[in-house]
Amino acid sequence: MFLSTYVNKVDRKGRVSVPATFRTTLAAQRFPGIVVFPSFKYPALEANSLEWMEELANRLDTLDKFSDEHENLEMLFALSRELPFDTEGRIALPSDLAEHAAIADSVAFVGVGRSFQLWEPTRFNEHMANLRERARQQGTRIPALARSAEARRE
């Protein structure tokens, strides 16, 4: 699981240190780095392991190969980049990806459960404020766990 938010500086060469807790979560993966692609929904980057991308590919295989939905989603693979860790746990953020997320001096690494996102910190703070307000207005609640059939019969 990827939890919490960490803000790290980007150096002059476009390198940024991936938070140690995120690297620990990724340590068992066969690719020593992360896979990143532009978010379809936000001015941010989606990130995770190569194994997670393989899971997305498996899910994509459940759609009709020639459907619009399949075509829309398969583009994320064309836009994805494998970013290996250097010896200090940094990645080099490609300029086109940094531009998509308006990342310049620092990056907010945002844990969102099974994956994480990279945001420009000010934009992320604005996004979080908007999400909190939307959740408050909609009365958003965490769904209860489904009870087993046996427990429902009792």
C-alpha positions as CSV (number, residue, x, y, z in Angstrom):
1,M,0.0,0.0,0.0
2,F,1.1,3.5,-0.8
3,L,0.1,5.9,2.1
4,S,0.7,9.5,3.0
5,T,2.1,12.5,1.0
6,Y,5.7,13.4,0.7
7,V,7.1,16.5,-1.0
8,N,10.6,16.2,-2.4
9,K,12.8,18.7,-4.3
10,V,13.7,18.3,-8.0
11,D,17.3,18.9,-8.7
12,R,18.7,20.8,-11.7
13,K,18.9,17.6,-13.8
14,G,15.3,16.8,-13.2
15,R,16.0,14.1,-10.6
16,V,13.9,13.5,-7.6
17,S,14.1,11.1,-4.7
18,V,11.2,8.7,-4.4
19,P,10.1,8.5,-0.8
20,A,11.8,5.6,1.1
21,T,8.5,4.1,2.2
22,F,7.4,3.9,-1.5
23,R,10.7,2.3,-2.5
24,T,10.2,-0.2,0.3
25,T,6.8,-1.1,-1.0
26,L,8.3,-1.5,-4.5
27,A,11.4,-3.5,-3.3
28,A,10.0,-6.9,-4.1
29,Q,9.3,-6.0,-7.7
30,R,11.5,-7.3,-10.5
31,F,12.0,-3.8,-12.1
32,P,14.0,-1.5,-9.8
33,G,12.0,1.6,-10.4
34,I,8.6,2.9,-11.2
35,V,6.3,3.2,-14.2
36,V,4.7,6.6,-14.8
37,F,2.1,7.9,-17.2
38,P,0.1,11.1,-17.5
39,S,-3.2,11.0,-15.6
40,F,-6.3,11.0,-17.9
41,K,-8.2,12.9,-15.3
42,Y,-5.8,15.3,-13.5
43,P,-2.8,17.4,-14.1
44,A,-0.7,14.7,-12.4
45,L,1.2,11.6,-13.1
46,E,0.0,8.1,-12.2
47,A,2.7,5.7,-10.9
48,N,3.3,2.2,-9.7
49,S,5.3,-1.0,-10.5
50,L,5.7,-2.8,-13.7
51,E,3.6,-5.6,-12.2
52,W,0.8,-3.2,-11.7
53,M,1.0,-2.3,-15.4
54,E,0.8,-6.0,-16.2
55,E,-2.4,-6.2,-14.1
56,L,-3.8,-3.3,-16.1
57,A,-3.0,-5.1,-19.3
58,N,-4.8,-8.2,-18.1
59,R,-7.8,-6.1,-17.3
60,L,-7.7,-4.5,-20.7
61,D,-7.7,-7.9,-22.3
62,T,-11.2,-8.4,-21.0
63,L,-12.5,-5.7,-23.3
64,D,-13.3,-6.1,-27.0
65,K,-10.0,-5.5,-28.8
66,F,-11.6,-3.1,-31.3
67,S,-13.9,-1.2,-28.9
68,D,-13.4,2.5,-28.3
69,E,-13.0,1.8,-24.6
70,H,-10.1,-0.6,-25.3
71,E,-8.5,1.9,-27.7
72,N,-8.8,4.7,-25.2
73,L,-7.2,2.7,-22.4
74,E,-4.4,1.1,-24.4
75,M,-3.0,4.5,-25.0
76,L,-1.8,4.7,-21.4
77,F,0.8,2.1,-22.4
78,A,2.1,4.3,-25.2
79,L,2.4,7.2,-22.8
80,S,4.0,5.2,-20.0
81,R,7.7,5.4,-19.0
82,E,9.8,3.1,-17.0
83,L,11.9,5.2,-14.6
84,P,14.6,3.2,-12.9
85,F,16.0,4.2,-9.5
86,D,19.6,5.4,-9.4
87,T,21.9,4.4,-6.5
88,E,20.4,7.1,-4.3
89,G,16.7,6.1,-4.9
90,R,16.1,8.9,-7.4
91,I,14.3,8.9,-10.7
92,A,14.9,11.2,-13.6
93,L,11.6,12.8,-14.5
94,P,11.2,13.3,-18.3
95,S,10.4,16.9,-19.3
96,D,7.2,16.0,-21.1
97,L,5.8,14.2,-18.0
98,A,6.9,17.0,-15.8
99,E,5.3,19.5,-18.1
100,H,2.0,17.6,-18.0
101,A,1.9,17.9,-14.2
102,A,3.5,21.4,-14.1
103,I,6.2,20.0,-12.0
104,A,9.3,22.2,-11.7
105,D,11.0,22.6,-8.3
106,S,9.3,20.0,-6.2
107,V,7.0,17.0,-6.4
108,A,4.2,15.7,-4.1
109,F,4.3,11.9,-4.0
110,V,0.7,11.1,-3.1
111,G,-0.2,7.6,-1.9
112,V,-3.6,6.5,-3.1
113,G,-3.7,2.9,-1.9
114,R,-2.5,0.4,-4.5
115,S,-0.8,3.1,-6.5
116,F,0.5,6.7,-6.2
117,Q,0.5,10.0,-8.0
118,L,3.0,12.7,-8.6
119,W,1.7,16.3,-8.4
120,E,3.0,19.8,-8.3
121,P,2.5,20.5,-4.6
122,T,0.4,23.7,-4.9
123,R,-1.9,22.1,-7.4
124,F,-2.2,19.0,-5.2
125,N,-3.2,21.2,-2.2
126,E,-5.9,22.8,-4.3
127,H,-7.1,19.4,-5.5
128,M,-7.3,18.1,-2.0
129,A,-9.3,21.2,-0.8
130,N,-11.8,20.6,-3.7
131,L,-12.1,16.9,-2.9
132,R,-12.8,17.6,0.7
133,E,-15.5,20.1,-0.2
134,R,-17.1,17.8,-2.7
135,A,-17.0,14.9,-0.2
136,R,-18.6,17.1,2.4
137,Q,-21.3,18.3,0.1
138,Q,-22.1,14.8,-1.2
139,G,-22.0,13.2,2.3
140,T,-19.3,10.7,1.1
141,R,-18.9,7.7,3.4
142,I,-16.6,4.7,3.3
143,P,-18.8,1.7,2.3
144,A,-19.4,-1.0,4.8
145,L,-17.8,-4.4,4.2
146,A,-20.3,-6.9,2.7
147,R,-21.5,-9.3,5.2
148,S,-21.2,-13.0,4.4
149,A,-24.3,-14.9,3.4
150,E,-24.1,-16.9,6.6
151,A,-24.0,-13.8,8.8
152,R,-27.0,-12.4,6.9
153,R,-29.1,-15.5,7.7
154,E,-28.6,-15.2,11.4
